[in-house]
Each structure stands twice: as C-alpha cells, then as structure tokens.
C-alpha cells in the first residue's frame, strides 16, 4: 500500500491509492506534545471537558443520580449563562496548556530554556491565587444568607465607598489583571521544552478558572440585571477585561492574527466612536467599566456565537472525533476514489467529492484542505494539473463543505440561533445552493481537464469498489443524523444518536471502539474544540461592540439608502462587506460578524430573513478562497508548493460561478426550496444550466471544443440571463447559448483568434 503522506510527482503509481489518516487532526507547529504524567493530565482534562458537554447537553443531572452536590454550581445541568462561562473558561484553560505562545522548530530541536522568565511567570501564581480565593469568598458570602434580598435575588452592593467595591478592586480585579497581563507578556518570551508545561501558560489557565468562579457567583445575584449599564459591578468589568485579553491571546495562538486585528479595530472603535464623523459616530463616550461589563454577557461573548459553540458545535466535534476513531474519513476518501477516480482529471473530482463530505463534518475550510489535500493535491499534480490549480481545486472543494447539508460546518447552527429559524429548515434550504456550488466546481475542473487532454486513473490504481460497497454501513451515522433531524428530534438528540451510531458501526470494522477508544475520542474532541471555541468567543467580542454601539443598524441605513438607487447595488455592497469581514477569519466567526453588520440591513430591504442570512453566509464562506487573504487557498499552496497568491487567484476563478449563486436565490427564492415542487425543480434546472454556461465561458470550453473569446463573452452573458429565474430571461439565455453552439459548430472560429488592429503604428 502506498503511503499517502509521502507521494512524489515522479513516482509511478504501482499500487492502489488508499487513503490513510485523512481525518486525523494536523499537529499545529505551536501545540505541545506531552509525554508521561503530563500527557495523562492533559488527556484526562480534555476527556472530562468534552464528556461534560455531552452529559450536560443531554440533561443528565449528576446530583439527581448520585445525590452529590457539586460545589460552586447552583444547579446541574447548569443555568445557561453559567454553562457558557464554564464552556469558555474550560477552553481557555485547556488551550493555554496545549498551545504555546510561540512555534516549535520542525526538527524538535531543544529550545534554550529561559529560567528567569519562567520564575517571573511562576511568581504570578500568587496574584492569581489571591483573586481566586477572593472570588471563592464571594460564593460563601452570597450563599450565607446575610446579604439583603430584592425580588427573590440576593443583592450585590458593589458601589464606590462600600467594602465590597474595595474588595473587588484591590483583592480581586487588580491581582487578576496583574496575573493575566503579566502571564500573557511573559508567555511571549518564555521558552520551555515542547513536552513541558510553561509557567506562564499555567498562570493563564488558572486565571481562566478564577474568572469562571467569580462570574458564576456574581451572575447568580441581582447584579446580573445591571450588565450593560453604568451600574455594573466593577469586578465584572475586571473579569471581562481579563477574559477578553485571554480570548484574544488564545485566538492568536490557534487561529492567527487576522481575527485578533479585526477585533482590536472594533475594540478601538468603541472608545473613539464619539470622536468619529458620519455613520460611525456615537453621541457619548463609553466608559471602560460599562463596555467590559457589557461584553461578557449574552449581548457579547456569552451571546449567539458561544451559545452555538457550547451546544451544536462541540456536539458535532465529538461526533467527528468518533468518526475519526472509526476511520470513516479514510472510507469517505477511498469511496470517492473508487467512484470518481476513473473520470478525466480523476483526482480533482475525487477532491470535490471527498472534501465536500469531510468539510461538512469538520467545519473548517483550511483544516479540511490539510486533511484531504495531503493525498489529493500530489495526485492531481501527477495527472497533469499545474500545482497552483491542484491547490486551488482542493481549496474550492474544501470551502464548499461549509454549505453542504446536513451538518454545514458550524455556521448554519449560528444562523439558526440568530434567526430563530429551525435548523432543519436551514438544512433543506441549503440543498440546491450546495448542489450548484459543487456542480460549478465540477464543471470548472472537468473543462480544465478536457482542455489539457488529461486521463483518469487506471483501474489498478484505485481502491476496489466492490470491497468498499461492502462497508457502506459506515455511512449509517450520517444517515441516522439526517433521519433523526427530519423526524423532529432536536439537533442535540440527533447528534447524540449519530455519535452512538458511530461507535456501534466501528464494531464491524478492524477499529472496534471499546472504552479506551471512546475515552480517546472524547480526548480528541476536547483538543479539536479549542480553536472553534476561541474563535466564537472572539467573534462574540465583536458582536458585543456592534450591539452596544449600534453600528450595525447604521450600516443597515446605508444599505437602505443604496437600495433607493439600486437594489442590486445594495446587494453588491453587502457582498463586499461580508467578504471583507470574512477575510482571514474562520467561517464561523466570519458569518457571525457579517450577520450582525449586514444581514439586518438586507432584512430591512424587504428580503426574507432566511434569504438575507443565506446571502451573507454564502459570501462569508467564500471569503476563504477570495484574494488577497484566502485561508483555504494559502493552506493548499503550502501543500502544493505553489505561490499562495497565485493559488488564491486560481481558486477564486474555479469558484467564480459560486459568487453568482447568492444572487440566483435572491432573484428566485425557489432555489432555497421556497415554492411549489415545479418551481423548485425548474429553478434548479435553469440555475444548473446557468452555472454550466458560466463555467464554459470562464474556462473557454463549450460542448467538446475550445471557444473563441467572443463566444466566451456570449456564454457568460447567457449565464447572467439565467440568474433571475424568469421565463423570458431563461429563454433569452438558452437562445444565446444555442446561437453560440451554432456559431462554434458551423462557422468554426479559431479559438486563438484575435481582433486585428490597423494603423496602430
């Protein structure tokens, strides 16, 4: 069997290409690789963290089962805000212990350890413990019954001049900020072996836990009603400041600087908005206490993005981890090779099929590129694709996984949370747009292969289809998920059933899951969840800025003004904002931010809520292949060896038809399954023809032959007429396409014909 991780373009394909380990998480260059006791500690923490979510989401009460009351938690399952606080703090603690502030060398060469900085960082444990002991004391005080009651809630009189206020400032807030910011700074300079804990990271993990202890105590009192007002307790502002700083730092470590910079711009805007002109201005300045007291609430960090990451996203990460343990990802890719490998340019079509299946589950475009691209990109180069094209195909296909129902990565769950539209309705509406996306990418790939005269892969180079058919039961977890959703089960219950099914089907494979494997799957899920949780929390900071300043509503007013001139211009403006906000950001964060800024304006234009949010979601997804900052394309370029910018331009070209699809469902809502069966089928057929014509025009290949430049323009024009979905425009589009075919077949214009220019000299 060929090692799929070590393919080279000059090697013959002597043996069948079999996928191995395509669904394994890549090891990031800054992830620590523990061994011995440290490994068991981290494995236990990750397992407990993921299993805690599975237990809590399914309503299992430990106190009801065992009679054991868990200290500091008012109830279990937890009250909503408390659950989200624990969710974020747990991810912060795990994330800082696992991901270093700096990268490690690829050859694992030992770093020169910075003992003095480690000692300085270790000293910061003292203020962190002081803050933690103080926060624990607040729990005792609140539960003592000595504080006054108001409306059935304990009051928390943290006003200037009171003893509680002084305690929050000097014994909780100040030590917490010293420990947090001190540990962040020392973490940038501290160097320890990759298999060891760094002192600064231990302090940050401790601070994350302290924040949870404090907020759970205070949000259980009447002080919770003061969130977002100038009367918010000063300690909440301290905790939120430290928490926001840690979220930004962890996001930098796991997702890069792009989202951190964008969040920093929004934070800066909050405090200078009263100085700005025009639509960006606010009437009066916001104080530090009011803003940070607002941001760590359900209008910000604890809002829709964390609501989704703490429920649906982590549940499906657990599901993905169980699929990984049963090697379903390998099966998906092998199945794709067996079914599509023989077609011309076979590996590229395999990439479309496999990356769509994998991307649907793992929810990140760039991560999916790394997982499946390590196998498909070298094979595409072997059969004749240029290295930039090979990377571009994988990037475009992996990006499409985000809009592939039923799972659709993670953005669709946020859409359901924000809009209140049932998730099943969103999944049904996504069917035709997803088909159109992958059909467009398929046509672009096929026409490229036809122009280059590529072959498919030989029978002896591919996995045996008959053997794979006998393992088709590995699709059962996906089928159970779909059936459960459409039978009316909640997303959480459906996801839990699918996760159990993944463990059960593994018993019929060589990778049978026992207790040890199940615990390992939970451990993997805990680690895999850190990036998306950090990203969602960071996006929550931006959402908090937007909700406090009202800047989203002012952007909506701009869209309304533009719509007075041209509704198409307003849509184009909305598209540009969604793509710009999404550049360099993971899909989940890109959609969450764009939905807060752009979608309300589209709804005010009279566009249905689902259509408006799908429009924004689609372009937030496509930002991953849009130059100049295209995360999926850059990841693919790293594997293919091509120039990243050239790869991003090529992936943009391959996905160009997809940029038209949102306009299709704006002009014809039947594409989102809104209409009679006849209208839906007709919309699907005409839209597919439009995508085909657009792909033909862009690639210059139409019905078996190369097309001259003016016929390519005619094909693109015909495709644009097919967008609106009206009978007359469809007939015009088909007429132009028919005329183009007639000219190409009868008059035979030379594909390389140019316009003669006389007298230029």
C-alpha positions in Angstrom: 0.0 0.0 0.0 1.3 3.4 -0.9 2.0 5.8 1.9 -0.5 8.6 1.2 1.5 11.2 3.1 4.7 10.7 1.0 3.7 11.0 -2.6 6.0 12.5 -5.2 5.2 13.6 -8.7 7.9 11.4 -10.3 6.9 8.1 -8.7 4.9 5.6 -10.7 1.5 4.5 -9.4 2.4 0.9 -8.9 -0.2 0.1 -6.2 -3.7 1.2 -5.5 -4.0 4.7 -3.8 -5.6 4.1 -0.4 -6.3 6.9 2.0 -5.0 6.6 5.5 -5.3 9.1 8.3 -7.0 11.8 6.2 -9.4 12.6 9.1 -6.6 12.9 11.7 -6.1 16.4 13.1 -2.8 18.0 11.9 -0.4 18.8 14.7 0.0 22.6 14.8 3.5 24.0 15.0 2.8 25.5 18.4 1.0 22.6 20.0 2.8 21.0 22.9 3.4 17.2 22.7 3.3 15.9 26.2 4.5 12.6 27.4 4.3 10.6 30.7 2.4 12.2 33.5 1.8 15.5 31.7 0.2 13.6 28.8 -2.2 11.8 31.2 -3.1 15.0 32.9 -4.0 16.7 29.6 -5.7 13.6 28.3 -7.9 13.5 31.4 -8.7 17.2 31.3 -9.6 17.0 27.6 -11.8 13.9 28.1 -13.6 15.4 31.1 -14.2 18.7 29.2 -15.8 17.0 26.2 -17.7 14.4 28.2 -19.0 17.1 30.5 -20.6 18.8 27.5 -22.2 15.6 26.2 -23.6 14.8 29.6 -24.9 18.4 30.2 -26.4 18.8 26.8 -28.4 15.6 27.2 -29.9 16.8 30.5 -28.1 14.3 32.8 -28.1 15.5 36.4 -25.3 14.3 38.5 -26.9 15.5 41.7 -30.2 13.6 40.8 -28.3 10.4 40.0 -25.8 10.4 42.9 -27.1 12.9 45.5 -23.7 14.6 45.3 -23.9 18.4 45.2 -21.1 20.0 43.1 -19.6 23.0 45.0 -20.0 26.4 43.4 -22.5 25.3 40.8 -26.1 26.5 41.6 -27.5 23.5 39.6 -26.6 20.8 37.2 -27.4 20.8 34.4 -26.1 24.4 34.7 -28.1 27.5 34.2 -27.5 28.9 30.7 -25.0 31.7 31.4 -23.1 29.5 33.9 -22.9 26.7 31.3 -21.4 29.1 28.8 -19.0 30.6 31.3 -17.7 27.1 32.2 -17.5 26.3 28.5 -15.3 29.3 27.7 -13.1 29.1 30.8 -12.5 25.4 30.3 -11.4 26.0 26.7 -9.1 28.8 27.9 -7.5 26.6 30.5 -7.1 23.7 28.0 -6.0 26.0 25.2 -3.2 27.7 27.1 -1.8 24.5 28.4 -1.9 22.9 25.0 -0.9 25.7 22.6 2.3 27.7 23.2 2.7 31.4 22.5 5.4 30.6 20.0 6.1 27.9 17.4 8.4 25.0 17.8 11.1 24.0 15.3 10.1 21.2 12.9 13.1 19.1 13.8 12.1 19.3 17.5 15.5 20.9 18.4 15.5 21.8 22.0 14.9 25.5 22.9 17.3 27.3 25.2 15.2 27.5 28.3 14.5 30.9 29.8 14.6 30.0 33.5 14.5 33.6 34.8 11.3 34.4 32.8 9.8 31.1 34.0 10.5 32.1 37.6 8.9 35.6 37.0 5.9 33.8 35.5 5.6 31.5 38.4 5.5 34.4 40.8 2.3 35.5 39.0 0.6 32.5 40.5 0.4 34.5 43.8 -1.9 37.3 42.5 -3.9 34.7 40.5 -4.5 32.7 43.8 -5.3 35.9 45.7 -8.0 36.7 43.1 -9.3 33.1 43.2 -9.5 33.0 47.0 -11.4 36.3 47.0 -13.8 35.0 44.3 -14.4 31.9 46.3 -15.1 34.0 49.4 -17.8 35.8 47.4 -19.5 32.5 46.9 -19.5 31.9 50.6 -20.8 35.4 51.3 -23.6 35.2 48.7 -24.7 31.7 50.0 -24.6 32.7 53.6 -28.0 34.5 53.5 -26.6 37.6 55.3 -26.9 39.9 52.2 -30.2 41.7 51.5 -32.8 40.2 49.1 -34.5 42.0 46.3 -37.2 40.4 44.2 -36.1 37.0 45.3 -32.5 37.6 44.3 -29.5 38.3 46.6 -28.2 41.9 46.1 -24.6 42.7 45.4 -23.9 46.2 46.6 -20.6 46.9 44.9 -20.9 50.7 44.8 -17.9 53.1 45.3 -17.3 53.6 49.0 -18.6 50.1 50.0 -16.4 47.3 51.5 -17.4 45.0 48.6 -16.3 47.6 46.0 -12.9 48.0 47.6 -12.5 44.2 47.8 -13.4 43.8 44.2 -10.8 46.4 43.1 -7.9 45.6 45.3 -8.3 41.9 46.2 -9.9 40.5 43.0 -9.6 42.8 40.0 -6.1 44.2 40.4 -4.4 40.9 41.2 -6.3 39.2 38.3 -5.2 41.8 35.8 -1.6 41.7 37.1 -1.6 37.9 36.7 -3.4 37.8 33.3 -1.4 40.5 31.5 1.9 39.5 33.2 1.4 35.9 32.1 0.5 36.9 28.5 3.6 39.1 28.2 6.0 36.5 29.8 4.4 33.8 27.6 5.7 35.6 24.5 9.3 35.3 25.8 9.2 32.1 27.9 10.8 29.1 26.3 10.4 25.5 27.6 10.6 22.1 26.0 7.7 21.1 23.9 6.8 18.2 26.3 6.7 20.5 29.3 4.1 23.0 30.7 5.2 26.6 30.6 4.7 28.5 33.9 3.1 31.5 32.1 0.5 29.2 30.5 -0.3 27.5 33.8 -1.0 31.0 35.3 -3.3 31.8 32.3 -5.2 28.6 32.8 -5.6 29.4 36.5 -6.8 32.9 35.6 -9.4 31.4 33.3 -10.8 29.3 36.1 -10.8 32.3 38.5 -12.9 34.3 36.1 -15.5 31.5 35.9 -15.6 31.2 39.7 -16.2 35.0 40.1 -18.8 35.4 37.2 -20.8 32.3 38.3 -21.1 33.8 41.8 -22.0 37.4 40.8 -24.3 36.5 37.9 -26.3 34.5 40.4 -27.3 37.7 42.2 -29.4 40.8 41.2 -26.1 42.4 39.9 -26.7 40.4 36.7 -29.5 42.8 35.8 -27.0 45.7 35.8 -25.0 44.2 32.9 -24.7 46.7 30.1 -25.4 49.7 32.3 -23.1 52.1 34.1 -24.0 50.3 37.4 -22.4 47.0 36.5 -20.2 45.8 39.4 -16.6 46.9 39.0 -15.4 43.3 39.4 -17.4 42.2 36.3 -15.5 44.7 34.3 -12.2 43.4 35.7 -13.1 39.8 35.0 -14.4 40.7 31.5 -11.2 42.7 30.7 -9.0 39.7 31.7 -11.3 37.3 30.0 -11.3 39.3 26.7 -7.5 39.6 26.8 -7.1 35.8 27.2 -9.6 35.1 24.5 -7.7 37.4 22.1 -4.3 35.8 23.0 -5.7 32.2 22.7 -7.3 33.2 19.3 -3.9 34.5 18.2 -2.3 31.2 19.1 -4.8 28.9 17.5 -6.2 30.9 14.6 -3.6 33.6 13.7 -3.6 37.4 13.8 -6.4 38.2 11.3 -9.3 37.9 13.7 -7.4 39.4 16.6 -6.6 42.5 14.5 -10.2 42.9 13.3 -11.4 42.5 16.9 -8.8 45.0 18.1 -10.1 47.5 15.5 -13.7 47.1 16.8 -12.4 47.5 20.4 -10.6 50.7 19.5 -13.7 51.9 17.7 -15.7 51.5 20.9 -13.6 54.0 22.8 -13.1 56.6 19.9 -16.5 56.3 18.3 -17.7 59.6 19.9 -14.8 61.4 18.1 -15.6 60.0 14.6 -17.8 61.6 11.9 -20.8 60.3 10.0 -22.4 56.9 10.5 -19.6 55.8 12.7 -20.3 58.4 15.4 -22.0 57.8 18.7 -23.4 60.5 21.0 -21.3 60.0 24.1 -18.2 58.1 25.0 -18.4 54.6 26.7 -16.5 54.1 29.9 -14.2 51.1 30.4 -16.4 49.7 33.1 -19.6 50.0 31.1 -18.2 48.4 27.9 -16.4 45.5 29.6 -19.4 45.0 31.9 -21.5 44.7 28.7 -19.2 42.5 26.6 -19.1 39.4 29.0 -22.9 39.0 28.7 -25.4 37.4 26.3 -25.1 40.5 24.2 -21.4 39.7 23.6 -19.1 36.8 24.5 -21.9 34.8 26.1 -24.2 35.5 23.2 -25.2 33.7 20.0 -21.7 32.6 19.0 -20.9 30.9 22.3 -24.5 29.6 22.6 -23.7 27.7 19.4 -20.2 26.6 20.2 -21.3 25.3 23.6 -24.1 23.2 22.2 -24.2 22.3 18.5 -20.6 22.8 17.5 -18.9 20.9 20.4 -21.5 18.1 19.9 -20.6 17.7 16.3 -16.9 17.9 17.1 -17.5 15.0 19.4 -19.3 13.3 16.5 -16.4 14.0 14.2 -14.0 12.6 16.8 -16.0 9.4 17.0 -16.0 9.1 13.2 -12.2 9.7 13.2 -11.8 6.9 15.7 -13.8 4.5 13.5 -11.8 5.7 10.4 -14.8 6.9 8.5 -12.8 9.7 7.0 -10.5 7.2 5.3 -13.5 5.4 3.9 -15.1 8.6 2.5 -11.9 9.4 0.6 -11.4 5.8 -0.7 -15.1 5.7 -1.7 -14.6 8.9 -3.6 -11.5 7.5 -5.4 -13.5 4.3 -6.3 -16.4 6.2 -7.8 -14.8 9.3 -9.4 -11.1 8.3 -10.0 -11.7 7.0 -13.5 -13.1 10.2 -14.9 -10.7 12.6 -16.7 -8.7 14.5 -14.2 -9.8 11.9 -11.7 -8.0 13.1 -8.5 -9.5 16.6 -8.9 -13.0 15.1 -8.9 -12.1 12.9 -6.0 -11.1 16.1 -4.1 -14.5 17.6 -4.8 -16.4 14.5 -3.6 -14.2 13.7 -0.6 -13.6 17.3 0.6 -17.3 18.0 0.4 -18.0 15.1 2.7 -15.2 15.8 5.1 -15.7 19.6 5.2 -19.3 19.2 6.0 -18.3 17.4 9.3 -15.1 19.2 10.4 -16.3 22.7 9.8 -13.1 24.5 8.8 -12.1 25.1 5.2 -8.3 25.3 5.9 -8.4 22.3 8.2 -10.2 20.3 5.6 -7.6 21.3 3.0 -4.8 20.0 5.2 -6.7 16.7 5.9 -7.7 15.6 2.4 -5.3 17.8 0.4 -2.2 15.9 1.6 -3.5 13.0 -0.6 -5.4 14.6 -3.4 -3.1 17.5 -4.3 0.0 15.4 -5.1 -2.2 13.1 -7.2 -3.7 16.0 -9.2 -0.2 17.2 -10.0 0.7 13.7 -11.2 -2.1 13.5 -13.7 -1.2 16.9 -15.2 -2.7 19.7 -13.2 -0.4 22.7 -12.6 0.5 22.9 -8.9 -1.4 26.2 -8.4 -4.5 24.6 -10.0 -4.2 21.4 -7.9 -4.1 23.6 -4.7 -7.0 25.8 -6.0 -9.3 22.8 -6.7 -8.7 21.4 -3.2 -9.3 24.9 -1.6 -12.5 25.4 -3.6 -13.8 21.9 -2.8 -13.0 22.1 0.9 -14.7 25.5 1.2 -17.9 24.1 -0.3 -18.1 21.6 2.6 -19.2 24.6 4.8 -22.5 24.8 2.9 -23.1 21.1 2.4 -26.2 19.9 4.4 -27.0 18.4 6.8 -24.1 19.5 9.1 -22.8 22.5 7.1 -19.7 23.0 9.3 -20.8 25.3 12.1 -22.2 28.5 10.5 -25.6 27.1 10.0 -26.1 26.5 13.7 -25.3 30.1 14.4 -27.8 31.0 11.6 -30.5 29.0 13.5 -29.5 30.7 16.8 -29.6 34.2 15.3 -32.7 34.0 13.1 -34.8 31.6 15.2 -35.4 29.6 12.0 -35.4 25.8 12.7 -32.2 24.1 11.8 -34.0 21.6 9.6 -35.5 24.4 7.5 -32.0 25.8 7.0 -30.6 22.4 6.0 -33.4 21.9 3.5 -32.9 25.4 2.0 -29.2 24.7 1.6 -29.6 21.7 -0.7 -29.8 23.4 -4.1 -27.2 26.1 -3.3 -24.8 23.4 -2.2 -25.5 21.4 -5.4 -25.0 24.5 -7.5 -21.7 25.2 -5.8 -20.3 21.7 -6.3 -21.7 21.4 -9.8 -19.9 24.7 -10.7 -16.6 23.5 -9.3 -17.0 20.1 -11.1 -17.6 21.9 -14.4 -14.6 24.1 -13.9 -12.4 21.1 -13.1 -13.8 19.0 -15.9 -13.3 21.7 -18.5 -9.8 22.3 -17.4 -9.1 18.5 -17.7 -10.6 18.5 -21.1 -8.5 21.4 -22.3 -5.3 19.7 -21.1 -6.3 16.3 -22.5 -6.0 14.6 -19.1 -6.7 11.0 -18.4 -8.4 9.4 -15.5 -6.7 6.9 -13.2 -6.4 3.3 -14.1 -8.4 0.6 -12.5 -5.4 -0.9 -10.9 -4.5 2.4 -9.3 -7.8 2.7 -7.4 -9.4 1.0 -4.4 -11.7 -1.8 -5.3 -15.3 -0.5 -5.5 -16.8 -4.0 -4.7 -14.9 -4.1 -1.5 -15.9 -0.6 -0.4 -19.6 -1.3 -1.2 -19.5 -4.0 1.5 -18.5 -1.3 4.0 -21.3 1.1 3.0 -22.7 0.7 6.5 -20.1 3.3 7.6 -22.5 5.9 6.2 -25.1 4.8 8.8 -24.1 7.5 11.4 -24.7 10.3 8.8 -28.0 8.6 7.7 -29.2 8.4 11.3 -28.3 12.0 11.8 -30.4 13.1 8.8 -33.3 10.8 9.6 -33.4 11.9 13.3 -33.4 15.6 12.3 -36.3 15.2 9.9 -38.2 13.0 12.3 -38.4 16.1 14.6 -35.6 15.2 17.1 -33.7 18.1 18.4 -30.2 18.7 16.9 -28.6 17.7 20.2 -30.5 14.5 20.4 -29.9 13.7 16.7 -26.2 14.4 17.1 -26.0 12.2 20.2 -27.7 9.3 18.4 -25.3 9.7 15.4 -22.4 9.7 17.8 -23.6 6.5 19.4 -24.1 5.0 16.0 -20.5 5.9 15.0 -19.3 3.8 18.0 -21.6 0.9 17.1 -20.6 0.7 13.4 -17.0 0.6 14.4 -17.6 -2.8 15.9 -17.9 -4.2 12.4 -14.5 -2.8 11.4 -10.9 -3.6 12.5 -11.1 -0.3 14.5 -13.6 -1.5 17.1 -14.3 1.1 19.7 -14.1 -0.1 23.3 -14.0 2.0 26.5 -10.4 3.1 25.9 -11.2 4.2 22.3 -14.3 6.1 23.4 -12.3 8.0 26.1 -9.7 8.7 23.4 -12.4 10.1 21.1 -13.6 12.4 23.9 -9.9 13.5 24.4 -9.6 14.3 20.7 -12.9 16.2 20.8 -11.7 18.3 23.7 -8.5 19.3 21.8 -10.3 19.8 18.5 -12.9 22.1 20.0 -10.4 24.7 21.4 -9.9 26.6 18.1 -13.5 27.0 17.2 -14.5 27.9 20.8 -11.8 30.6 20.9 -12.9 31.9 17.5 -16.6 32.0 18.5 -15.7 33.8 21.8 -13.6 36.3 19.9 -16.4 36.9 17.4 -18.6 37.5 20.5 -16.4 40.5 21.4 -17.2 42.0 18.0 -20.9 41.2 18.4 -20.8 42.9 21.8 -19.2 46.1 20.2 -21.9 46.1 17.5 -24.8 45.6 20.0 -23.5 48.4 22.3 -22.6 51.0 19.7 -25.4 50.2 17.2 -23.0 50.5 14.3 -24.8 47.5 12.6 -28.0 49.5 12.4 -26.2 52.4 10.8 -24.8 50.1 8.2 -28.3 48.9 7.6 -29.3 52.6 7.0 -26.6 52.8 4.3 -27.9 49.7 2.6 -31.4 51.2 2.6 -30.1 54.4 1.0 -28.3 52.4 -1.6 -31.4 50.3 -2.3 -33.2 53.6 -3.1 -30.8 53.9 -6.0 -30.5 50.2 -6.9 -31.3 47.1 -5.0 -28.6 45.3 -7.0 -26.1 47.9 -5.8 -27.1 47.4 -2.2 -26.6 43.6 -2.6 -23.2 44.1 -4.2 -22.2 46.4 -1.2 -23.5 43.8 1.2 -21.4 41.1 -0.6 -18.3 43.2 -0.4 -18.7 43.8 3.4 -19.4 40.1 4.1 -16.2 39.1 2.1 -14.1 41.8 3.7 -15.2 40.9 7.2 -14.6 37.3 6.5 -11.1 37.6 5.0 -8.6 35.7 7.2 -11.3 34.6 9.6 -12.7 31.1 10.1 -16.1 30.6 8.6 -18.0 30.6 11.9 -16.5 34.0 13.0 -16.9 35.5 9.5 -20.6 34.7 9.4 -21.3 35.7 13.0 -19.8 39.2 12.4 -21.3 39.7 8.9 -24.7 38.6 10.2 -24.6 41.3 12.8 -23.4 44.1 10.4 -25.0 43.2 7.1 -28.0 40.9 7.4 -30.3 43.3 9.4 -29.9 45.8 6.6 -30.9 43.2 4.0 -33.9 42.2 6.0 -35.0 45.9 6.2 -34.9 46.0 2.4 -37.8 43.5 2.5 -35.6 40.5 1.8 -36.9 37.4 3.7 -34.8 36.6 6.8 -33.6 33.2 5.5 -32.6 34.6 2.1 -30.8 37.5 3.7 -28.8 35.4 6.1 -28.0 32.8 3.4 -26.7 35.6 1.2 -24.4 36.7 3.9 -23.4 33.2 5.0 -22.5 32.2 1.4 -20.1 35.1 0.9 -18.6 34.6 4.4 -17.8 31.1 3.4 -16.4 32.2 0.0 -14.0 34.6 1.7 -11.8 31.5 2.3 -11.0 31.5 -1.4 -11.2 35.2 -2.1 -7.9 37.1 -2.7 -5.9 38.7 -1.2 -6.5 36.9 2.2 -7.8 33.4 1.4 -7.1 31.0 4.3 -8.1 27.8 2.4 -6.0 28.7 -0.7 -3.0 29.5 1.5 -3.2 26.2 3.2 -3.5 24.4 -0.2 -0.5 26.4 -1.5 1.6 25.1 1.4 0.9 21.5 0.3 1.2 22.0 -3.5 4.3 24.2 -3.3 2.7 26.9 -5.4 2.7 30.7 -4.8 -0.1 31.4 -2.3 -1.4 34.5 -4.1 -1.4 32.6 -7.5 -3.3 29.8 -5.8 -5.9 32.1 -4.3 -6.5 33.7 -7.7 -6.9 30.3 -9.2 -9.3 29.1 -6.5 -11.3 32.4 -7.0 -11.5 31.5 -10.7 -12.6 27.9 -10.0 -15.2 29.1 -7.6 -16.4 32.1 -9.7 -19.7 30.6 -10.5 -20.4 30.3 -6.8 -20.2 34.1 -6.4 -23.3 34.2 -8.7 -25.4 31.7 -6.8 -26.5 34.0 -3.9 -27.9 36.4 -6.5 -29.7 33.5 -8.0 -31.6 32.7 -4.8 -32.2 36.5 -4.2 -34.0 36.8 -7.6 -35.6 33.3 -7.3 -36.4 32.1 -3.8 -37.3 28.6 -5.2 -33.6 27.8 -5.1 -34.0 27.9 -1.3 -36.9 25.4 -1.6 -39.4 28.2 -1.2 -42.2 27.4 -3.7 -44.0 24.5 -5.4 -42.2 21.4 -6.5 -42.5 22.5 -10.1 -41.0 25.9 -9.3 -38.1 24.3 -7.3 -37.3 21.8 -10.0 -37.4 24.4 -12.7 -35.2 26.8 -10.7 -32.7 24.0 -10.0 -32.5 23.0 -13.7 -32.2 26.5 -15.1 -29.7 27.5 -12.4 -27.6 24.4 -13.2 -27.6 25.4 -16.9 -26.6 28.9 -16.0 -23.7 27.6 -13.9 -22.7 25.3 -16.8 -22.7 28.3 -19.2 -20.7 30.5 -16.8 -18.1 27.7 -16.3 -17.9 27.2 -20.1 -17.3 30.9 -20.6 -14.7 31.3 -17.9 -12.8 28.1 -19.0 -13.2 28.6 -22.7 -14.5 25.1 -23.3 -18.0 24.5 -24.6 -19.6 21.2 -25.6 -16.5 19.4 -26.7 -14.3 22.2 -28.1 -12.4 25.3 -27.3 -14.3 28.6 -27.6 -13.1 31.8 -29.2 -13.1 35.0 -27.0 -16.3 36.5 -28.3 -18.2 33.2 -27.8 -16.9 33.1 -24.2 -18.4 36.5 -23.6 -21.7 35.3 -25.1 -21.7 32.3 -22.8 -21.1 34.5 -19.8 -23.9 36.8 -20.9 -26.2 33.8 -21.4 -25.4 32.6 -17.9 -26.3 36.0 -16.4 -29.7 35.9 -18.1 -30.3 32.6 -16.4 -29.8 34.1 -13.0 -33.0 35.9 -12.5 -35.1 32.8 -13.0 -37.9 34.5 -15.0 -39.3 32.6 -18.0 -38.4 35.4 -20.5 -34.8 35.8 -19.2 -34.3 32.0 -19.2 -35.5 31.8 -22.8 -33.1 34.6 -23.8 -30.2 32.8 -22.0 -31.0 29.5 -23.7 -31.3 31.3 -27.1 -27.9 32.9 -26.7 -26.4 29.6 -25.7 -28.0 27.9 -28.8 -26.7 30.6 -31.1 -23.2 30.2 -29.6 -23.3 26.5 -30.2 -24.4 27.1 -33.8 -21.5 29.5 -34.4 -19.0 27.2 -32.9 -20.1 24.1 -34.8 -20.9 25.6 -38.2 -18.6 28.6 -38.6 -15.6 27.0 -36.6 -14.0 30.3 -35.5 -10.3 29.7 -34.4 -10.0 29.5 -30.6 -6.9 31.7 -30.7 -8.5 34.4 -33.0 -7.7 38.0 -32.1 -9.1 41.4 -33.0 -7.0 42.8 -35.9 -5.8 46.4 -35.2 -4.8 48.5 -38.2 -2.8 51.8 -38.1 -1.6 51.4 -34.6 1.9 52.4 -35.7 
